[in-house]
């Protein structure tokens, strides 16, 4: 079942091409969607991304190493 909400504010528009990329895991697709939801001038670091999830540093690094 899919629940959709009215989009009034605090939403993201994504080009869904990466969601259909079979080379990426679900984790990589989720991380990329999260990263794309942040402001264009956001500076990414492995340490910051690891803190923001339950995955931890090693798992986050592994996700970032996907093709």
N, C-alpha and C positions, 0 to 999 in steps of 0.2 A: 504494500500500500504506500502511495506517495502522498505526502501532505504538502501543499503549496501555501505560501503566505502572501498577503498583499505587500508589495514592495513600495513602501513610502519613503524610507530612509535607511541608511546603514546596510546597503546591499552592494553586490559586485557584479559587473558584467564581464563574462569570460568568453574568449574564443574557445569553443569546446573541442578544437582539434586535438589538443594534448590529452583530453579525456578518452579519446578513441585510439590513442597510441598503444598498441599491444606490447610494446617493448617496456613500458613503464608499469611498475607495480601499483596497486591501489594506494600504498603508502606514499609513493612518489607523486602520484596524482593529487593526493590530499595535501601534501607539503607544498607543491607548486601552486595549487589553488589558494592556500593560505598566504604564500608569498605574494601572489598577484593581488591579493586583497589589501595589502599594505600600500601606503603612499608611494608614488613613483620615486621619491628621493630617499626612501628608506635604505639604510646601510645594513646589509646582512652579514652575520658572522655565525660560524658553526656554534660557538658558545651560546649566543643569544637564542638561536633556533632550538638548541637542545634544552635550554631552560624553559622555553615556552611549550614543551610537550612532555609526554610521559616516556618518550623513547630513550632519552639520554643521549650523550655525546656520540658514542660509538654507533648506535643505530641510526642517528641522524646523519652522521658522516657517510654511512653505507647507502642511505637513501639518496644523498646528494651525489654519490658516485655512479648512480644509474645513468645509462646512455641518454 
